[in-house]
Amino acid sequence: MKFELEALVIEHSCRDSALAKRIVERIDPRIPVGYVEDGRAFAQPIAGQDPFGAGKRRMILTRKHGSFVTGCPAASAKFACCGYLIMNLASNCPMDCSYCFLQEYLADNPGFKIFANYCDAFPELDKLSRTAGGRNFRIGTGELADSLAFDNFTGISAELVDFFAQRDNLLLELKTKTDEIENLLRIDSRGRTLVSWTLSPEAVFRSSERLTASPARRIAAARRLLAAGYRVGFHLDPIVAYPAAGRDYPALLDELFDNVPADRIAFISLGGLRMTPALRRIVRERFSADTMMVGEEVLAPDGRFRTFAAMRVALYSKLHERTRRAGVPQVYLCMEPASVHERVFGVRPPPPGAMGEKLAQEPA
């Protein structure tokens, strides 16, 4: 992937880190590199036409203070929860999808930060593994940043995969919209790393997913990793209810199943487009020409604008039927209330965390 990187800023405390040395060695030598005491000032918005977009083009190597491993911020008693844990190793993403929630979440802190002390996460993970009491955990790095964007510079994935390969009750999920998998192909994951891709139809990709790999390239990357012993999963999220959605999303699944055996897919998650009022305003200002982002929505009880529930249920049900017939082992809804889950699957959702624990167990 060729991302638009304009500057690299490194805190003095990180200057001698292995990560800093790798990145400086691998980036384009024409990119200016600066050294500062505190990178936080460089993560702030720069006044101009698009501060968030400009922030994505400034890489800041800094230290993270506080815990690396936390609960998924989407988890709530209101929703059917998959029990996902988050490991934040970076903040922001060099890609620029119209619907991305980071536009609101990181509006005051948009610089693309990578945490040089990411190895401090390993003792946290070891403690979690030791005190699990027979439980299994699925831990992802793709919440505040794409897991593999710039991995050819950082090489972090190799260390993560090797670490998780030695712990049978922890599963690493690397979530991406790239096909940046070369580092992964060099390592034996022992089945303890799952790589997942957000998938959208071609129309949504072209309209709303800038600087990402095409859906076909994402699927091809999944096929290669599956052959190399990795587990793979897919997120059809957000599903955009545009006029041709009822045709294009099932066709996307058909393309996926033509290339990746459905019974070898660990899971497929489904989630509708949802935006807070603030995010909706930002999206329509930054991407006023994106026709995918101007559909008719209603303000739901959770304070987010969503497609009408009946339309969401109809799309989910059609896709669930397609995945059921194909033999996908696990399909779940993301950030939907139990009432929607019941209408789609005909049963109440599992207890919070049960799905994540099931996914994290050794595959049959």
C-alpha positions as MATLAB code, in Angstrom:
seq = 'MKFELEALVIEHSCRDSALAKRIVERIDPRIPVGYVEDGRAFAQPIAGQDPFGAGKRRMILTRKHGSFVTGCPAASAKFACCGYLIMNLASNCPMDCSYCFLQEYLADNPGFKIFANYCDAFPELDKLSRTAGGRNFRIGTGELADSLAFDNFTGISAELVDFFAQRDNLLLELKTKTDEIENLLRIDSRGRTLVSWTLSPEAVFRSSERLTASPARRIAAARRLLAAGYRVGFHLDPIVAYPAAGRDYPALLDELFDNVPADRIAFISLGGLRMTPALRRIVRERFSADTMMVGEEVLAPDGRFRTFAAMRVALYSKLHERTRRAGVPQVYLCMEPASVHERVFGVRPPPPGAMGEKLAQEPA';
ca = [
       0.000    0.000    0.000;
       1.279    3.494   -0.842;
       0.093    5.815    1.907;
       0.592    9.565    2.009;
       3.225   10.099    4.707;
       4.565   13.665    4.943;
       6.581   13.651    8.174;
       7.908   11.413   10.950;
       8.235   12.795   14.482;
      10.051   10.728   17.128;
      10.137   11.479   20.836;
      13.658   11.528   22.278;
      12.661    8.782   24.742;
      11.929    6.500   21.750;
      14.893    7.486   19.601;
      16.982    4.403   20.371;
      14.103    1.931   20.282;
      14.212   -0.946   17.818;
      10.951    0.299   16.311;
      12.332    3.797   15.645;
      15.397    2.356   13.956;
      13.292    0.058   11.742;
      10.953    2.834   10.657;
      13.715    5.372    9.910;
      15.557    2.742    7.895;
      12.509    1.741    5.834;
      10.640    4.957    5.065;
      11.299    7.035    1.973;
      14.506    9.005    2.721;
      12.824   12.155    1.397;
      10.365   12.159    4.336;
      11.612   14.611    6.996;
      12.353   13.129   10.417;
      12.228   15.285   13.552;
      13.036   14.569   17.200;
      11.080   16.185   20.034;
      10.650   15.897   23.793;
       6.875   15.443   23.675;
       5.014   14.286   20.579;
       1.585   15.271   21.879;
       1.749   18.755   20.386;
       2.328   17.244   16.943;
      -0.759   15.040   17.323;
      -3.023   18.083   17.659;
      -5.123   19.332   14.713;
      -3.397   21.646   12.269;
      -5.560   24.586   11.273;
      -6.640   24.255    7.678;
      -9.206   22.829    5.374;
      -9.060   19.256    6.691;
      -7.196   18.864   10.023;
      -8.164   15.201   10.382;
      -6.879   14.276    6.930;
      -3.648   16.170    7.582;
      -3.193   14.338   10.880;
      -3.179   10.999    9.091;
      -0.093   12.031    7.155;
       2.026   12.739   10.266;
       3.496    9.647   11.910;
       4.401   10.203   15.554;
       6.474    7.655   17.441;
       5.679    8.039   21.122;
       5.192    6.119   24.352;
       1.836    4.935   25.596;
       1.019    5.647   29.220;
      -1.457    3.334   30.916;
      -2.798   -0.085   29.985;
      -2.578   -1.479   26.477;
      -5.338   -4.088   26.876;
      -8.904   -2.901   27.487;
     -12.483   -3.940   26.796;
     -14.020   -3.167   23.419;
     -15.528    0.353   23.529;
     -18.534   -0.934   21.597;
     -19.424   -3.312   24.418;
     -22.640   -2.379   26.204;
     -25.512   -4.001   28.022;
     -27.700   -2.617   25.229;
     -26.062   -4.740   22.554;
     -25.383   -8.414   21.857;
     -21.668   -8.410   22.698;
     -19.003  -10.659   21.159;
     -16.605  -10.368   24.111;
     -13.799   -8.657   22.210;
     -10.727   -7.270   24.008;
      -8.719   -4.429   22.494;
      -4.958   -3.927   22.439;
      -4.181   -0.376   21.289;
      -0.726   -0.247   19.695;
      -1.417    2.773   17.479;
      -3.921    5.580   17.047;
      -5.478    6.709   13.759;
      -5.132    5.141   10.349;
      -3.493    6.213    7.073;
      -6.566    5.123    5.129;
      -9.538    7.466    4.912;
     -12.953    5.774    4.832;
     -15.950    8.107    4.719;
     -17.787    6.344    7.536;
     -14.844    5.952    9.953;
     -15.773    6.715   13.573;
     -12.229    7.938   14.266;
     -13.131   11.209   12.539;
     -15.132   12.069   15.640;
     -13.282    9.979   18.234;
      -9.857   11.449   17.376;
     -10.959   14.871   16.164;
      -8.858   16.616   18.828;
      -5.919   14.233   18.507;
      -5.654   13.188   14.850;
      -1.908   12.601   14.474;
      -1.056    9.014   13.449;
       0.638    7.728   16.595;
       2.529    4.444   16.969;
       3.554    3.390   20.471;
       7.237    2.483   20.609;
       6.820    0.707   23.953;
       4.330   -1.797   22.518;
       6.294   -4.634   24.161;
       4.920   -3.380   27.490;
       1.672   -5.030   26.389;
       3.242   -8.493   26.676;
       3.330   -8.622   30.510;
      -0.331   -7.534   30.538;
      -1.182  -10.363   28.156;
       0.830  -12.879   30.188;
      -1.047  -11.890   33.334;
      -4.340  -12.278   31.494;
      -3.273  -15.703   30.244;
      -2.133  -16.890   33.703;
      -5.222  -15.698   35.549;
      -7.757  -16.723   32.900;
      -9.174  -19.531   35.026;
      -9.860  -21.768   32.043;
     -11.251  -18.972   29.875;
     -10.075  -18.071   26.367;
      -9.747  -14.519   25.061;
      -9.849  -12.948   21.608;
      -7.710   -9.806   21.512;
      -7.644   -7.423   18.556;
      -5.394   -4.545   17.527;
      -7.670   -3.016   14.880;
      -9.928   -0.694   16.870;
      -8.088    2.654   16.770;
      -5.808    1.800   13.841;
      -5.647   -0.719   11.026;
      -3.629   -3.699   12.283;
      -1.406   -4.050    9.219;
      -1.150   -0.572    7.718;
       2.561    0.339    7.649;
       3.475   -3.160    8.863;
       6.156   -3.238    6.166;
       7.772   -0.339    8.104;
       7.124   -1.429   11.679;
       7.344   -5.234   11.561;
       5.250   -5.379   14.747;
       3.009   -8.158   13.446;
       5.855  -10.681   13.484;
       6.470  -10.211   17.205;
       2.765  -10.338   18.001;
       2.140  -13.527   16.046;
       5.143  -15.236   17.624;
       3.997  -14.197   21.123;
       0.427  -15.468   20.679;
       1.624  -18.692   19.026;
       2.971  -19.726   22.432;
      -0.239  -19.079   24.403;
      -3.086  -21.505   23.849;
      -5.776  -19.482   25.623;
      -5.168  -16.196   23.779;
      -6.148  -15.518   20.177;
      -4.770  -12.505   18.310;
      -7.042  -10.838   15.765;
      -5.405   -8.567   13.209;
      -8.091   -6.504   11.492;
      -7.286   -4.786    8.227;
      -8.403   -3.330    4.909;
      -4.997   -3.895    3.334;
      -3.305   -6.862    1.690;
      -0.111   -6.183    3.670;
       0.562   -9.819    4.621;
       4.145  -10.555    3.578;
       5.487  -10.403    7.144;
       2.796  -12.824    8.311;
       3.649  -15.380    5.643;
       7.113  -15.789    7.187;
       5.817  -16.926   10.597;
       4.061  -20.039   11.892;
       1.041  -18.782   13.854;
       0.167  -22.225   15.244;
      -3.459  -21.266   14.631;
      -3.350  -18.576   17.348;
      -3.676  -15.588   14.999;
      -6.838  -14.765   13.128;
      -6.662  -12.133   10.389;
      -9.942  -10.443    9.534;
     -10.967   -8.062    6.797;
     -13.734   -5.532    6.514;
     -15.459   -6.348    3.229;
     -17.694   -4.054    1.195;
     -19.130   -4.341   -2.306;
     -17.193   -2.682   -5.103;
     -19.598    0.277   -5.166;
     -18.996    1.078   -1.473;
     -15.244    0.522   -1.818;
     -14.990    2.952   -4.734;
     -17.182    5.565   -3.103;
     -16.142    5.387    0.543;
     -12.914    3.450    1.233;
      -9.985    5.590    0.116;
      -6.421    4.209    0.093;
      -7.606    0.683    0.973;
      -6.992   -2.532   -0.932;
      -9.819   -3.543   -3.244;
     -12.268   -6.221   -2.043;
     -10.739   -8.686   -4.507;
      -7.235   -8.067   -3.127;
      -8.450   -8.480    0.460;
     -10.058  -11.811   -0.426;
      -6.910  -12.949   -2.265;
      -4.821  -12.088    0.807;
      -7.182  -14.106    3.010;
      -6.849  -17.096    0.729;
      -3.044  -16.944    0.940;
      -3.039  -16.670    4.732;
      -5.517  -19.506    5.122;
      -3.171  -21.711    3.090;
      -0.334  -20.617    5.392;
      -2.140  -21.849    8.511;
      -3.821  -18.668    9.710;
      -7.452  -18.427   10.675;
      -9.487  -15.830    8.785;
     -12.677  -13.866    9.414;
     -14.690  -11.122    7.749;
     -16.647   -8.075    8.845;
     -19.484   -6.917    6.606;
     -19.645   -3.762    8.655;
     -20.827   -1.167    8.027;
     -23.496   -2.421    5.671;
     -24.741    0.572    3.687;
     -28.402    0.347    2.680;
     -28.055    1.886   -0.786;
     -30.550    0.914   -3.536;
     -28.520   -2.023   -4.869;
     -27.431   -3.322   -1.448;
     -29.851   -6.266   -1.525;
     -28.102   -7.477   -4.680;
     -24.502   -6.396   -4.089;
     -23.896   -7.744   -0.568;
     -25.090  -11.305   -1.386;
     -22.966  -11.147   -4.552;
     -19.994  -10.139   -2.400;
     -20.533  -13.239   -0.254;
     -20.724  -15.380   -3.388;
     -17.368  -13.967   -4.521;
     -15.908  -14.645   -1.079;
     -17.143  -18.246   -0.953;
     -15.834  -18.876   -4.494;
     -12.347  -18.086   -3.205;
     -12.348  -19.011    0.490;
     -14.143  -22.190    1.666;
     -17.055  -21.061    3.838;
     -16.479  -23.771    6.444;
     -12.881  -22.546    6.898;
     -13.995  -19.010    7.790;
     -13.895  -18.524   11.570;
     -16.707  -15.953   11.587;
     -18.556  -13.317    9.630;
     -19.851  -10.288   11.514;
     -22.666   -8.097   10.226;
     -23.293   -4.498   11.235;
     -25.256   -1.619    9.784;
     -23.995    1.887    9.080;
     -24.355    3.911   12.266;
     -23.221    7.422   13.112;
     -23.622    9.762   16.038;
     -25.019   13.176   15.096;
     -21.529   14.678   15.434;
     -19.941   12.015   13.218;
     -22.720   12.419   10.647;
     -21.979   16.145   10.393;
     -18.250   15.529   10.010;
     -18.777   12.870    7.344;
     -21.092   15.049    5.284;
     -18.667   17.952    5.490;
     -15.525   15.984    4.617;
     -17.140   13.770    1.986;
     -19.994   15.807    0.582;
     -19.736   14.049   -2.798;
     -20.023   10.523   -1.353;
     -23.542    9.397   -2.256;
     -23.236    6.372    0.056;
     -23.296    8.704    3.064;
     -26.554   10.563    2.337;
     -29.116    7.802    2.806;
     -32.295    8.151    4.820;
     -31.696    7.319    8.473;
     -33.427    7.729   11.805;
     -32.056    8.601   15.230;
     -32.137    5.325   17.175;
     -32.550    4.977   20.964;
     -28.775    4.603   21.353;
     -28.252    8.123   19.983;
     -26.908    7.021   16.587;
     -28.390    7.550   13.154;
     -29.210    4.175   11.630;
     -31.055    2.712    8.670;
     -34.662    1.812    9.513;
     -34.727   -1.358   11.615;
     -36.948   -3.207    9.132;
     -34.432   -2.565    6.327;
     -31.515   -3.678    8.506;
     -33.290   -6.860    9.530;
     -34.163   -7.642    5.899;
     -30.535   -7.250    4.787;
     -29.145   -9.161    7.766;
     -31.631  -11.994    7.226;
     -30.734  -12.327    3.558;
     -27.028  -12.438    4.357;
     -27.515  -14.819    7.271;
     -29.390  -17.222    5.025;
     -26.556  -17.060    2.483;
     -23.919  -17.776    5.144;
     -26.037  -20.549    6.695;
     -26.425  -22.353    3.374;
     -22.710  -21.992    2.675;
     -21.743  -23.437    6.063;
     -19.995  -20.519    7.818;
     -19.507  -21.749   11.418;
     -20.233  -18.462   13.201;
     -22.203  -15.360   12.184;
     -22.991  -12.536   14.582;
     -24.297   -8.974   14.645;
     -22.171   -6.061   15.847;
     -23.702   -3.255   17.910;
     -27.293   -4.358   17.453;
     -29.822   -4.744   20.254;
     -31.019   -8.183   21.328;
     -34.392   -7.526   19.650;
     -32.736   -7.259   16.211;
     -30.610  -10.348   16.904;
     -33.778  -12.286   17.726;
     -35.555  -11.188   14.542;
     -32.587  -12.232   12.394;
     -31.532  -15.495   14.081;
     -34.760  -16.513   15.803;
     -33.066  -16.890   19.203;
     -31.820  -14.659   21.997;
     -28.137  -13.652   21.724;
     -25.578  -15.616   23.750;
     -24.339  -14.196   27.077;
     -21.807  -11.360   26.770;
     -18.343  -12.701   26.054;
     -19.472  -16.216   25.111;
     -18.900  -15.691   21.411;
     -15.436  -14.224   21.890;
     -14.458  -17.151   24.103;
     -15.740  -19.631   21.531;
     -13.756  -17.960   18.749;
     -10.620  -17.928   20.900;
     -10.694  -21.672   21.552;
      -8.526  -24.027   19.576;
     -10.174  -24.751   16.202;
     -11.569  -28.217   15.737;
];
